[in-house]
Amino acid sequence: MSGEPDNGGSKAAKIVGAVVGFATFIGCVASMFSADSETAGDRRTMKAPGKHGEEMYRDEFEKDPSKYFRDLRKK
């Protein structure tokens, strides 16, 4: 014993705290980017009727199919 306090425990606590803080930061950044992609990624697509192979979001078609066909005939 040299008379100096043993800082081994506090150094380990600082390292663990830094690692946990960094992991939390990375998790927050990742969730910000994945939140935007999930909204579009969760939407199902379908072949657009009458548009020769084009795709569209199924929920937009199911919202009002008659409007879709009405607008298709206007073109």
mmJSON file of the N, C-alpha and C atoms, coordinates in Angstrom:
{"data_MODEL":{"atom_site":{
"group_PDB":["ATOM","ATOM","ATOM","ATOM","ATOM","ATOM","ATOM","ATOM","ATOM","ATOM","ATOM","ATOM","ATOM","ATOM","ATOM","ATOM","ATOM","ATOM","ATOM","ATOM","ATOM","ATOM","ATOM","ATOM","ATOM","ATOM","ATOM","ATOM","ATOM","ATOM","ATOM","ATOM","ATOM","ATOM","ATOM","ATOM","ATOM","ATOM","ATOM","ATOM","ATOM","ATOM","ATOM","ATOM","ATOM","ATOM","ATOM","ATOM","ATOM","ATOM","ATOM","ATOM","ATOM","ATOM","ATOM","ATOM","ATOM","ATOM","ATOM","ATOM","ATOM","ATOM","ATOM","ATOM","ATOM","ATOM","ATOM","ATOM","ATOM","ATOM","ATOM","ATOM","ATOM","ATOM","ATOM","ATOM","ATOM","ATOM","ATOM","ATOM","ATOM","ATOM","ATOM","ATOM","ATOM","ATOM","ATOM","ATOM","ATOM","ATOM","ATOM","ATOM","ATOM","ATOM","ATOM","ATOM","ATOM","ATOM","ATOM","ATOM","ATOM","ATOM","ATOM","ATOM","ATOM","ATOM","ATOM","ATOM","ATOM","ATOM","ATOM","ATOM","ATOM","ATOM","ATOM","ATOM","ATOM","ATOM","ATOM","ATOM","ATOM","ATOM","ATOM","ATOM","ATOM","ATOM","ATOM","ATOM","ATOM","ATOM","ATOM","ATOM","ATOM","ATOM","ATOM","ATOM","ATOM","ATOM","ATOM","ATOM","ATOM","ATOM","ATOM","ATOM","ATOM","ATOM","ATOM","ATOM","ATOM","ATOM","ATOM","ATOM","ATOM","ATOM","ATOM","ATOM","ATOM","ATOM","ATOM","ATOM","ATOM","ATOM","ATOM","ATOM","ATOM","ATOM","ATOM","ATOM","ATOM","ATOM","ATOM","ATOM","ATOM","ATOM","ATOM","ATOM","ATOM","ATOM","ATOM","ATOM","ATOM","ATOM","ATOM","ATOM","ATOM","ATOM","ATOM","ATOM","ATOM","ATOM","ATOM","ATOM","ATOM","ATOM","ATOM","ATOM","ATOM","ATOM","ATOM","ATOM","ATOM","ATOM","ATOM","ATOM","ATOM","ATOM","ATOM","ATOM","ATOM","ATOM","ATOM","ATOM","ATOM","ATOM","ATOM","ATOM","ATOM","ATOM","ATOM","ATOM","ATOM","ATOM","ATOM","ATOM","ATOM"],
"id":[1,2,3,4,5,6,7,8,9,10,11,12,13,14,15,16,17,18,19,20,21,22,23,24,25,26,27,28,29,30,31,32,33,34,35,36,37,38,39,40,41,42,43,44,45,46,47,48,49,50,51,52,53,54,55,56,57,58,59,60,61,62,63,64,65,66,67,68,69,70,71,72,73,74,75,76,77,78,79,80,81,82,83,84,85,86,87,88,89,90,91,92,93,94,95,96,97,98,99,100,101,102,103,104,105,106,107,108,109,110,111,112,113,114,115,116,117,118,119,120,121,122,123,124,125,126,127,128,129,130,131,132,133,134,135,136,137,138,139,140,141,142,143,144,145,146,147,148,149,150,151,152,153,154,155,156,157,158,159,160,161,162,163,164,165,166,167,168,169,170,171,172,173,174,175,176,177,178,179,180,181,182,183,184,185,186,187,188,189,190,191,192,193,194,195,196,197,198,199,200,201,202,203,204,205,206,207,208,209,210,211,212,213,214,215,216,217,218,219,220,221,222,223,224,225],
"type_symbol":["N","C","C","N","C","C","N","C","C","N","C","C","N","C","C","N","C","C","N","C","C","N","C","C","N","C","C","N","C","C","N","C","C","N","C","C","N","C","C","N","C","C","N","C","C","N","C","C","N","C","C","N","C","C","N","C","C","N","C","C","N","C","C","N","C","C","N","C","C","N","C","C","N","C","C","N","C","C","N","C","C","N","C","C","N","C","C","N","C","C","N","C","C","N","C","C","N","C","C","N","C","C","N","C","C","N","C","C","N","C","C","N","C","C","N","C","C","N","C","C","N","C","C","N","C","C","N","C","C","N","C","C","N","C","C","N","C","C","N","C","C","N","C","C","N","C","C","N","C","C","N","C","C","N","C","C","N","C","C","N","C","C","N","C","C","N","C","C","N","C","C","N","C","C","N","C","C","N","C","C","N","C","C","N","C","C","N","C","C","N","C","C","N","C","C","N","C","C","N","C","C","N","C","C","N","C","C","N","C","C","N","C","C","N","C","C","N","C","C","N","C","C","N","C","C"],
"label_atom_id":["N","CA","C","N","CA","C","N","CA","C","N","CA","C","N","CA","C","N","CA","C","N","CA","C","N","CA","C","N","CA","C","N","CA","C","N","CA","C","N","CA","C","N","CA","C","N","CA","C","N","CA","C","N","CA","C","N","CA","C","N","CA","C","N","CA","C","N","CA","C","N","CA","C","N","CA","C","N","CA","C","N","CA","C","N","CA","C","N","CA","C","N","CA","C","N","CA","C","N","CA","C","N","CA","C","N","CA","C","N","CA","C","N","CA","C","N","CA","C","N","CA","C","N","CA","C","N","CA","C","N","CA","C","N","CA","C","N","CA","C","N","CA","C","N","CA","C","N","CA","C","N","CA","C","N","CA","C","N","CA","C","N","CA","C","N","CA","C","N","CA","C","N","CA","C","N","CA","C","N","CA","C","N","CA","C","N","CA","C","N","CA","C","N","CA","C","N","CA","C","N","CA","C","N","CA","C","N","CA","C","N","CA","C","N","CA","C","N","CA","C","N","CA","C","N","CA","C","N","CA","C","N","CA","C","N","CA","C","N","CA","C","N","CA","C","N","CA","C","N","CA","C","N","CA","C","N","CA","C","N","CA","C"],
"label_alt_id":[null,null,null,null,null,null,null,null,null,null,null,null,null,null,null,null,null,null,null,null,null,null,null,null,null,null,null,null,null,null,null,null,null,null,null,null,null,null,null,null,null,null,null,null,null,null,null,null,null,null,null,null,null,null,null,null,null,null,null,null,null,null,null,null,null,null,null,null,null,null,null,null,null,null,null,null,null,null,null,null,null,null,null,null,null,null,null,null,null,null,null,null,null,null,null,null,null,null,null,null,null,null,null,null,null,null,null,null,null,null,null,null,null,null,null,null,null,null,null,null,null,null,null,null,null,null,null,null,null,null,null,null,null,null,null,null,null,null,null,null,null,null,null,null,null,null,null,null,null,null,null,null,null,null,null,null,null,null,null,null,null,null,null,null,null,null,null,null,null,null,null,null,null,null,null,null,null,null,null,null,null,null,null,null,null,null,null,null,null,null,null,null,null,null,null,null,null,null,null,null,null,null,null,null,null,null,null,null,null,null,null,null,null,null,null,null,null,null,null,null,null,null,null,null,null],
"label_comp_id":["MET","MET","MET","SER","SER","SER","GLY","GLY","GLY","GLU","GLU","GLU","PRO","PRO","PRO","ASP","ASP","ASP","ASN","ASN","ASN","GLY","GLY","GLY","GLY","GLY","GLY","SER","SER","SER","LYS","LYS","LYS","ALA","ALA","ALA","ALA","ALA","ALA","LYS","LYS","LYS","ILE","ILE","ILE","VAL","VAL","VAL","GLY","GLY","GLY","ALA","ALA","ALA","VAL","VAL","VAL","VAL","VAL","VAL","GLY","GLY","GLY","PHE","PHE","PHE","ALA","ALA","ALA","THR","THR","THR","PHE","PHE","PHE","ILE","ILE","ILE","GLY","GLY","GLY","CYS","CYS","CYS","VAL","VAL","VAL","ALA","ALA","ALA","SER","SER","SER","MET","MET","MET","PHE","PHE","PHE","SER","SER","SER","ALA","ALA","ALA","ASP","ASP","ASP","SER","SER","SER","GLU","GLU","GLU","THR","THR","THR","ALA","ALA","ALA","GLY","GLY","GLY","ASP","ASP","ASP","ARG","ARG","ARG","ARG","ARG","ARG","THR","THR","THR","MET","MET","MET","LYS","LYS","LYS","ALA","ALA","ALA","PRO","PRO","PRO","GLY","GLY","GLY","LYS","LYS","LYS","HIS","HIS","HIS","GLY","GLY","GLY","GLU","GLU","GLU","GLU","GLU","GLU","MET","MET","MET","TYR","TYR","TYR","ARG","ARG","ARG","ASP","ASP","ASP","GLU","GLU","GLU","PHE","PHE","PHE","GLU","GLU","GLU","LYS","LYS","LYS","ASP","ASP","ASP","PRO","PRO","PRO","SER","SER","SER","LYS","LYS","LYS","TYR","TYR","TYR","PHE","PHE","PHE","ARG","ARG","ARG","ASP","ASP","ASP","LEU","LEU","LEU","ARG","ARG","ARG","LYS","LYS","LYS","LYS","LYS","LYS"],
"label_asym_id":["A","A","A","A","A","A","A","A","A","A","A","A","A","A","A","A","A","A","A","A","A","A","A","A","A","A","A","A","A","A","A","A","A","A","A","A","A","A","A","A","A","A","A","A","A","A","A","A","A","A","A","A","A","A","A","A","A","A","A","A","A","A","A","A","A","A","A","A","A","A","A","A","A","A","A","A","A","A","A","A","A","A","A","A","A","A","A","A","A","A","A","A","A","A","A","A","A","A","A","A","A","A","A","A","A","A","A","A","A","A","A","A","A","A","A","A","A","A","A","A","A","A","A","A","A","A","A","A","A","A","A","A","A","A","A","A","A","A","A","A","A","A","A","A","A","A","A","A","A","A","A","A","A","A","A","A","A","A","A","A","A","A","A","A","A","A","A","A","A","A","A","A","A","A","A","A","A","A","A","A","A","A","A","A","A","A","A","A","A","A","A","A","A","A","A","A","A","A","A","A","A","A","A","A","A","A","A","A","A","A","A","A","A","A","A","A","A","A","A","A","A","A","A","A","A"],
"label_entity_id":["1","1","1","1","1","1","1","1","1","1","1","1","1","1","1","1","1","1","1","1","1","1","1","1","1","1","1","1","1","1","1","1","1","1","1","1","1","1","1","1","1","1","1","1","1","1","1","1","1","1","1","1","1","1","1","1","1","1","1","1","1","1","1","1","1","1","1","1","1","1","1","1","1","1","1","1","1","1","1","1","1","1","1","1","1","1","1","1","1","1","1","1","1","1","1","1","1","1","1","1","1","1","1","1","1","1","1","1","1","1","1","1","1","1","1","1","1","1","1","1","1","1","1","1","1","1","1","1","1","1","1","1","1","1","1","1","1","1","1","1","1","1","1","1","1","1","1","1","1","1","1","1","1","1","1","1","1","1","1","1","1","1","1","1","1","1","1","1","1","1","1","1","1","1","1","1","1","1","1","1","1","1","1","1","1","1","1","1","1","1","1","1","1","1","1","1","1","1","1","1","1","1","1","1","1","1","1","1","1","1","1","1","1","1","1","1","1","1","1","1","1","1","1","1","1"],
"label_seq_id":[1,1,1,2,2,2,3,3,3,4,4,4,5,5,5,6,6,6,7,7,7,8,8,8,9,9,9,10,10,10,11,11,11,12,12,12,13,13,13,14,14,14,15,15,15,16,16,16,17,17,17,18,18,18,19,19,19,20,20,20,21,21,21,22,22,22,23,23,23,24,24,24,25,25,25,26,26,26,27,27,27,28,28,28,29,29,29,30,30,30,31,31,31,32,32,32,33,33,33,34,34,34,35,35,35,36,36,36,37,37,37,38,38,38,39,39,39,40,40,40,41,41,41,42,42,42,43,43,43,44,44,44,45,45,45,46,46,46,47,47,47,48,48,48,49,49,49,50,50,50,51,51,51,52,52,52,53,53,53,54,54,54,55,55,55,56,56,56,57,57,57,58,58,58,59,59,59,60,60,60,61,61,61,62,62,62,63,63,63,64,64,64,65,65,65,66,66,66,67,67,67,68,68,68,69,69,69,70,70,70,71,71,71,72,72,72,73,73,73,74,74,74,75,75,75],
"pdbx_PDB_ins_code":[null,null,null,null,null,null,null,null,null,null,null,null,null,null,null,null,null,null,null,null,null,null,null,null,null,null,null,null,null,null,null,null,null,null,null,null,null,null,null,null,null,null,null,null,null,null,null,null,null,null,null,null,null,null,null,null,null,null,null,null,null,null,null,null,null,null,null,null,null,null,null,null,null,null,null,null,null,null,null,null,null,null,null,null,null,null,null,null,null,null,null,null,null,null,null,null,null,null,null,null,null,null,null,null,null,null,null,null,null,null,null,null,null,null,null,null,null,null,null,null,null,null,null,null,null,null,null,null,null,null,null,null,null,null,null,null,null,null,null,null,null,null,null,null,null,null,null,null,null,null,null,null,null,null,null,null,null,null,null,null,null,null,null,null,null,null,null,null,null,null,null,null,null,null,null,null,null,null,null,null,null,null,null,null,null,null,null,null,null,null,null,null,null,null,null,null,null,null,null,null,null,null,null,null,null,null,null,null,null,null,null,null,null,null,null,null,null,null,null,null,null,null,null,null,null],
"Cartn_x":[0.84,0.0,0.876,0.684,1.519,0.861,-0.337,-1.004,-1.924,-1.897,-2.784,-4.096,-5.226,-6.504,-6.544,-7.217,-7.361,-8.476,-8.13,-9.098,-9.503,-9.16,-9.509,-11.008,-11.78,-13.235,-13.838,-13.35,-13.911,-13.534,-12.351,-11.969,-12.874,-13.137,-14.019,-15.425,-15.894,-17.225,-17.297,-16.22,-16.195,-16.221,-15.476,-15.447,-16.814,-17.421,-18.751,-19.763,-19.689,-20.593,-20.422,-19.177,-18.915,-19.445,-19.251,-19.732,-21.257,-21.902,-23.365,-23.888,-23.267,-23.681,-23.517,-22.4,-22.163,-23.176,-23.45,-24.42,-25.815,-26.175,-27.466,-27.542,-26.481,-26.436,-26.591,-25.86,-25.948,-27.354,-27.945,-29.303,-30.318,-30.163,-31.078,-30.938,-29.71,-29.477,-30.045,-29.818,-30.323,-31.842,-32.478,-33.943,-34.529,-33.827,-34.315,-34.352,-33.317,-33.273,-34.226,-34.367,-35.236,-36.707,-37.042,-38.431,-38.964,-38.155,-38.596,-38.772,-37.886,-37.97,-39.057,-39.404,-40.429,-41.796,-42.091,-43.406,-43.628,-42.63,-42.766,-42.55,-41.696,-41.388,-42.524,-43.413,-44.522,-45.676,-45.659,-46.764,-46.629,-47.703,-47.706,-47.984,-47.419,-47.64,-48.432,-48.928,-49.668,-49.445,-49.77,-49.706,-50.838,-50.538,-51.548,-52.451,-53.74,-54.654,-54.667,-54.521,-54.591,-53.347,-52.236,-51.026,-49.843,-50.076,-49.064,-47.785,-47.891,-46.713,-46.262,-46.87,-46.496,-47.01,-46.354,-46.801,-47.319,-48.198,-48.75,-48.95,-49.157,-49.414,-50.855,-50.986,-52.294,-53.259,-52.775,-53.683,-54.268,-53.501,-54.036,-55.157,-54.99,-56.032,-57.263,-57.068,-58.199,-58.976,-58.345,-59.03,-60.234,-60.066,-61.154,-60.892,-61.214,-60.951,-61.701,-62.921,-63.68,-63.018,-62.426,-61.708,-60.481,-59.802,-58.628,-59.024,-60.094,-60.501,-61.05,-61.73,-62.249,-61.071,-60.04,-58.867,-58.085,-58.078,-57.39,-58.049,-59.375,-60.09,-59.932,-59.667,-59.489,-58.236,-57.256,-55.957,-55.989],
"Cartn_y":[-1.183,0.0,1.234,2.026,3.205,4.451,4.309,5.461,6.161,5.746,6.342,5.56,6.228,5.509,4.619,3.492,2.557,3.059,3.546,4.076,3.054,1.799,0.757,0.65,0.726,0.636,1.837,3.025,4.215,4.301,3.801,3.775,2.825,1.675,0.703,1.277,1.988,2.588,3.648,4.417,5.435,4.779,3.688,2.993,2.403,1.751,1.17,2.271,3.371,4.493,5.051,5.163,5.674,4.72,3.428,2.43,2.44,2.48,2.51,3.793,4.915,6.181,6.17,5.638,5.57,4.64,3.497,2.555,3.176,3.933,4.619,5.641,6.392,7.378,6.712,5.643,4.932,4.369,3.847,3.32,4.391,5.569,6.675,7.121,7.239,7.643,6.598,5.329,4.252,4.239,4.482,4.472,5.647,6.78,7.916,7.567,6.898,6.537,5.398,4.439,3.302,3.692,4.685,5.112,5.627,6.371,6.873,5.749,4.796,3.72,2.721,2.59,1.639,2.059,3.339,3.761,3.398,3.574,3.186,1.691,1.099,-0.31,-1.218,-0.751,-1.57,-1.584,-0.722,-0.622,-1.69,-2.393,-3.425,-2.801,-3.381,-2.89,-3.917,-3.476,-4.339,-3.831,-4.649,-4.19,-3.208,-2.086,-1.062,-1.503,-1.655,-2.083,-1.087,-1.602,-0.767,0.033,-0.226,0.57,-0.277,-1.461,-2.297,-2.46,-3.143,-3.506,-2.499,-1.349,-0.392,-0.905,-0.486,-0.868,0.351,0.084,1.151,0.6,1.487,1.051,0.558,-0.637,-1.271,-0.424,0.193,0.967,2.169,2.767,3.892,3.436,2.256,1.724,1.336,0.655,0.169,1.296,2.449,3.594,4.015,4.042,4.442,3.898,2.61,2.014,2.708,3.157,3.802,5.108,5.843,7.072,6.729,5.624,5.223,4.976,4.202,3.901,5.13,6.001,7.241,8.102,8.237,9.021,8.353,7.031,6.297,6.562,6.608,6.851,8.294,9.226,10.634,10.83,9.961,10.157,9.737],
"Cartn_z":[0.0,0.0,0.0,-0.971,-1.123,-0.551,0.002,0.569,-0.42,-1.702,-2.706,-2.753,-2.976,-3.043,-4.293,-4.163,-5.283,-6.192,-7.372,-8.318,-9.367,-9.183,-10.148,-10.353,-9.28,-9.369,-10.069,-9.785,-10.411,-11.89,-12.243,-13.661,-14.428,-13.834,-14.488,-14.636,-13.61,-13.674,-14.769,-14.93,-15.986,-17.358,-17.514,-18.809,-19.119,-18.139,-18.34,-18.656,-17.947,-18.207,-19.604,-20.055,-21.4,-22.461,-22.243,-23.212,-23.276,-22.127,-22.09,-22.736,-22.451,-23.063,-24.564,-25.039,-26.489,-27.151,-26.523,-27.083,-27.133,-26.122,-26.111,-27.229,-27.419,-28.494,-29.86,-30.101,-31.374,-31.568,-30.525,-30.607,-30.966,-30.394,-30.705,-32.151,-32.611,-34.002,-34.955,-34.665,-35.523,-35.551,-34.417,-34.386,-35.151,-35.193,-35.98,-37.454,-37.934,-39.347,-39.657,-38.764,-39.043,-38.915,-38.142,-38.007,-39.318,-40.061,-41.352,-42.347,-42.354,-43.327,-42.985,-41.708,-41.338,-41.846,-41.867,-42.312,-43.762,-44.596,-45.987,-46.152,-45.31,-45.436,-45.011,-44.161,-43.697,-44.693,-45.659,-46.61,-47.69,-47.955,-48.982,-50.336,-51.366,-52.717,-53.518,-54.652,-55.568,-56.978,-57.955,-59.342,-59.557,-60.158,-60.386,-61.538,-61.289,-62.349,-63.512,-64.716,-65.907,-66.201,-65.515,-65.736,-66.174,-66.692,-67.335,-66.514,-65.39,-64.61,-63.566,-63.493,-62.445,-61.105,-60.038,-58.707,-57.962,-57.003,-56.174,-54.773,-53.82,-52.46,-52.351,-51.748,-51.63,-50.798,-49.72,-48.864,-49.59,-50.51,-51.283,-52.207,-52.804,-53.689,-52.886,-51.762,-50.975,-50.31,-50.141,-49.532,-50.371,-51.713,-52.6,-54.013,-54.241,-55.56,-56.695,-56.435,-57.509,-57.944,-57.015,-57.365,-58.207,-57.853,-58.632,-60.092,-60.314,-61.687,-62.396,-61.675,-62.259,-62.746,-61.906,-62.279,-63.407,-63.45,-64.508,-65.855,-65.879,-67.14,-67.629,-66.732,-67.133,-67.935,-67.772,-68.426,-69.866],
"occupancy":[1.0,1.0,1.0,1.0,1.0,1.0,1.0,1.0,1.0,1.0,1.0,1.0,1.0,1.0,1.0,1.0,1.0,1.0,1.0,1.0,1.0,1.0,1.0,1.0,1.0,1.0,1.0,1.0,1.0,1.0,1.0,1.0,1.0,1.0,1.0,1.0,1.0,1.0,1.0,1.0,1.0,1.0,1.0,1.0,1.0,1.0,1.0,1.0,1.0,1.0,1.0,1.0,1.0,1.0,1.0,1.0,1.0,1.0,1.0,1.0,1.0,1.0,1.0,1.0,1.0,1.0,1.0,1.0,1.0,1.0,1.0,1.0,1.0,1.0,1.0,1.0,1.0,1.0,1.0,1.0,1.0,1.0,1.0,1.0,1.0,1.0,1.0,1.0,1.0,1.0,1.0,1.0,1.0,1.0,1.0,1.0,1.0,1.0,1.0,1.0,1.0,1.0,1.0,1.0,1.0,1.0,1.0,1.0,1.0,1.0,1.0,1.0,1.0,1.0,1.0,1.0,1.0,1.0,1.0,1.0,1.0,1.0,1.0,1.0,1.0,1.0,1.0,1.0,1.0,1.0,1.0,1.0,1.0,1.0,1.0,1.0,1.0,1.0,1.0,1.0,1.0,1.0,1.0,1.0,1.0,1.0,1.0,1.0,1.0,1.0,1.0,1.0,1.0,1.0,1.0,1.0,1.0,1.0,1.0,1.0,1.0,1.0,1.0,1.0,1.0,1.0,1.0,1.0,1.0,1.0,1.0,1.0,1.0,1.0,1.0,1.0,1.0,1.0,1.0,1.0,1.0,1.0,1.0,1.0,1.0,1.0,1.0,1.0,1.0,1.0,1.0,1.0,1.0,1.0,1.0,1.0,1.0,1.0,1.0,1.0,1.0,1.0,1.0,1.0,1.0,1.0,1.0,1.0,1.0,1.0,1.0,1.0,1.0,1.0,1.0,1.0,1.0,1.0,1.0,1.0,1.0,1.0,1.0,1.0,1.0],
"B_iso_or_equiv":[0.0,0.0,0.0,0.0,0.0,0.0,0.0,0.0,0.0,0.0,0.0,0.0,0.0,0.0,0.0,0.0,0.0,0.0,0.0,0.0,0.0,0.0,0.0,0.0,0.0,0.0,0.0,0.0,0.0,0.0,0.0,0.0,0.0,0.0,0.0,0.0,0.0,0.0,0.0,0.0,0.0,0.0,0.0,0.0,0.0,0.0,0.0,0.0,0.0,0.0,0.0,0.0,0.0,0.0,0.0,0.0,0.0,0.0,0.0,0.0,0.0,0.0,0.0,0.0,0.0,0.0,0.0,0.0,0.0,0.0,0.0,0.0,0.0,0.0,0.0,0.0,0.0,0.0,0.0,0.0,0.0,0.0,0.0,0.0,0.0,0.0,0.0,0.0,0.0,0.0,0.0,0.0,0.0,0.0,0.0,0.0,0.0,0.0,0.0,0.0,0.0,0.0,0.0,0.0,0.0,0.0,0.0,0.0,0.0,0.0,0.0,0.0,0.0,0.0,0.0,0.0,0.0,0.0,0.0,0.0,0.0,0.0,0.0,0.0,0.0,0.0,0.0,0.0,0.0,0.0,0.0,0.0,0.0,0.0,0.0,0.0,0.0,0.0,0.0,0.0,0.0,0.0,0.0,0.0,0.0,0.0,0.0,0.0,0.0,0.0,0.0,0.0,0.0,0.0,0.0,0.0,0.0,0.0,0.0,0.0,0.0,0.0,0.0,0.0,0.0,0.0,0.0,0.0,0.0,0.0,0.0,0.0,0.0,0.0,0.0,0.0,0.0,0.0,0.0,0.0,0.0,0.0,0.0,0.0,0.0,0.0,0.0,0.0,0.0,0.0,0.0,0.0,0.0,0.0,0.0,0.0,0.0,0.0,0.0,0.0,0.0,0.0,0.0,0.0,0.0,0.0,0.0,0.0,0.0,0.0,0.0,0.0,0.0,0.0,0.0,0.0,0.0,0.0,0.0,0.0,0.0,0.0,0.0,0.0,0.0],
"pdbx_formal_charge":[null,null,null,null,null,null,null,null,null,null,null,null,null,null,null,null,null,null,null,null,null,null,null,null,null,null,null,null,null,null,null,null,null,null,null,null,null,null,null,null,null,null,null,null,null,null,null,null,null,null,null,null,null,null,null,null,null,null,null,null,null,null,null,null,null,null,null,null,null,null,null,null,null,null,null,null,null,null,null,null,null,null,null,null,null,null,null,null,null,null,null,null,null,null,null,null,null,null,null,null,null,null,null,null,null,null,null,null,null,null,null,null,null,null,null,null,null,null,null,null,null,null,null,null,null,null,null,null,null,null,null,null,null,null,null,null,null,null,null,null,null,null,null,null,null,null,null,null,null,null,null,null,null,null,null,null,null,null,null,null,null,null,null,null,null,null,null,null,null,null,null,null,null,null,null,null,null,null,null,null,null,null,null,null,null,null,null,null,null,null,null,null,null,null,null,null,null,null,null,null,null,null,null,null,null,null,null,null,null,null,null,null,null,null,null,null,null,null,null,null,null,null,null,null,null],
"auth_seq_id":[1,1,1,2,2,2,3,3,3,4,4,4,5,5,5,6,6,6,7,7,7,8,8,8,9,9,9,10,10,10,11,11,11,12,12,12,13,13,13,14,14,14,15,15,15,16,16,16,17,17,17,18,18,18,19,19,19,20,20,20,21,21,21,22,22,22,23,23,23,24,24,24,25,25,25,26,26,26,27,27,27,28,28,28,29,29,29,30,30,30,31,31,31,32,32,32,33,33,33,34,34,34,35,35,35,36,36,36,37,37,37,38,38,38,39,39,39,40,40,40,41,41,41,42,42,42,43,43,43,44,44,44,45,45,45,46,46,46,47,47,47,48,48,48,49,49,49,50,50,50,51,51,51,52,52,52,53,53,53,54,54,54,55,55,55,56,56,56,57,57,57,58,58,58,59,59,59,60,60,60,61,61,61,62,62,62,63,63,63,64,64,64,65,65,65,66,66,66,67,67,67,68,68,68,69,69,69,70,70,70,71,71,71,72,72,72,73,73,73,74,74,74,75,75,75],
"auth_comp_id":["MET","MET","MET","SER","SER","SER","GLY","GLY","GLY","GLU","GLU","GLU","PRO","PRO","PRO","ASP","ASP","ASP","ASN","ASN","ASN","GLY","GLY","GLY","GLY","GLY","GLY","SER","SER","SER","LYS","LYS","LYS","ALA","ALA","ALA","ALA","ALA","ALA","LYS","LYS","LYS","ILE","ILE","ILE","VAL","VAL","VAL","GLY","GLY","GLY","ALA","ALA","ALA","VAL","VAL","VAL","VAL","VAL","VAL","GLY","GLY","GLY","PHE","PHE","PHE","ALA","ALA","ALA","THR","THR","THR","PHE","PHE","PHE","ILE","ILE","ILE","GLY","GLY","GLY","CYS","CYS","CYS","VAL","VAL","VAL","ALA","ALA","ALA","SER","SER","SER","MET","MET","MET","PHE","PHE","PHE","SER","SER","SER","ALA","ALA","ALA","ASP","ASP","ASP","SER","SER","SER","GLU","GLU","GLU","THR","THR","THR","ALA","ALA","ALA","GLY","GLY","GLY","ASP","ASP","ASP","ARG","ARG","ARG","ARG","ARG","ARG","THR","THR","THR","MET","MET","MET","LYS","LYS","LYS","ALA","ALA","ALA","PRO","PRO","PRO","GLY","GLY","GLY","LYS","LYS","LYS","HIS","HIS","HIS","GLY","GLY","GLY","GLU","GLU","GLU","GLU","GLU","GLU","MET","MET","MET","TYR","TYR","TYR","ARG","ARG","ARG","ASP","ASP","ASP","GLU","GLU","GLU","PHE","PHE","PHE","GLU","GLU","GLU","LYS","LYS","LYS","ASP","ASP","ASP","PRO","PRO","PRO","SER","SER","SER","LYS","LYS","LYS","TYR","TYR","TYR","PHE","PHE","PHE","ARG","ARG","ARG","ASP","ASP","ASP","LEU","LEU","LEU","ARG","ARG","ARG","LYS","LYS","LYS","LYS","LYS","LYS"],
"auth_asym_id":["A","A","A","A","A","A","A","A","A","A","A","A","A","A","A","A","A","A","A","A","A","A","A","A","A","A","A","A","A","A","A","A","A","A","A","A","A","A","A","A","A","A","A","A","A","A","A","A","A","A","A","A","A","A","A","A","A","A","A","A","A","A","A","A","A","A","A","A","A","A","A","A","A","A","A","A","A","A","A","A","A","A","A","A","A","A","A","A","A","A","A","A","A","A","A","A","A","A","A","A","A","A","A","A","A","A","A","A","A","A","A","A","A","A","A","A","A","A","A","A","A","A","A","A","A","A","A","A","A","A","A","A","A","A","A","A","A","A","A","A","A","A","A","A","A","A","A","A","A","A","A","A","A","A","A","A","A","A","A","A","A","A","A","A","A","A","A","A","A","A","A","A","A","A","A","A","A","A","A","A","A","A","A","A","A","A","A","A","A","A","A","A","A","A","A","A","A","A","A","A","A","A","A","A","A","A","A","A","A","A","A","A","A","A","A","A","A","A","A","A","A","A","A","A","A"],
"auth_atom_id":["N","CA","C","N","CA","C","N","CA","C","N","CA","C","N","CA","C","N","CA","C","N","CA","C","N","CA","C","N","CA","C","N","CA","C","N","CA","C","N","CA","C","N","CA","C","N","CA","C","N","CA","C","N","CA","C","N","CA","C","N","CA","C","N","CA","C","N","CA","C","N","CA","C","N","CA","C","N","CA","C","N","CA","C","N","CA","C","N","CA","C","N","CA","C","N","CA","C","N","CA","C","N","CA","C","N","CA","C","N","CA","C","N","CA","C","N","CA","C","N","CA","C","N","CA","C","N","CA","C","N","CA","C","N","CA","C","N","CA","C","N","CA","C","N","CA","C","N","CA","C","N","CA","C","N","CA","C","N","CA","C","N","CA","C","N","CA","C","N","CA","C","N","CA","C","N","CA","C","N","CA","C","N","CA","C","N","CA","C","N","CA","C","N","CA","C","N","CA","C","N","CA","C","N","CA","C","N","CA","C","N","CA","C","N","CA","C","N","CA","C","N","CA","C","N","CA","C","N","CA","C","N","CA","C","N","CA","C","N","CA","C","N","CA","C","N","CA","C","N","CA","C","N","CA","C","N","CA","C","N","CA","C"],
"pdbx_PDB_model_num":[1,1,1,1,1,1,1,1,1,1,1,1,1,1,1,1,1,1,1,1,1,1,1,1,1,1,1,1,1,1,1,1,1,1,1,1,1,1,1,1,1,1,1,1,1,1,1,1,1,1,1,1,1,1,1,1,1,1,1,1,1,1,1,1,1,1,1,1,1,1,1,1,1,1,1,1,1,1,1,1,1,1,1,1,1,1,1,1,1,1,1,1,1,1,1,1,1,1,1,1,1,1,1,1,1,1,1,1,1,1,1,1,1,1,1,1,1,1,1,1,1,1,1,1,1,1,1,1,1,1,1,1,1,1,1,1,1,1,1,1,1,1,1,1,1,1,1,1,1,1,1,1,1,1,1,1,1,1,1,1,1,1,1,1,1,1,1,1,1,1,1,1,1,1,1,1,1,1,1,1,1,1,1,1,1,1,1,1,1,1,1,1,1,1,1,1,1,1,1,1,1,1,1,1,1,1,1,1,1,1,1,1,1,1,1,1,1,1,1,1,1,1,1,1,1]
}}}
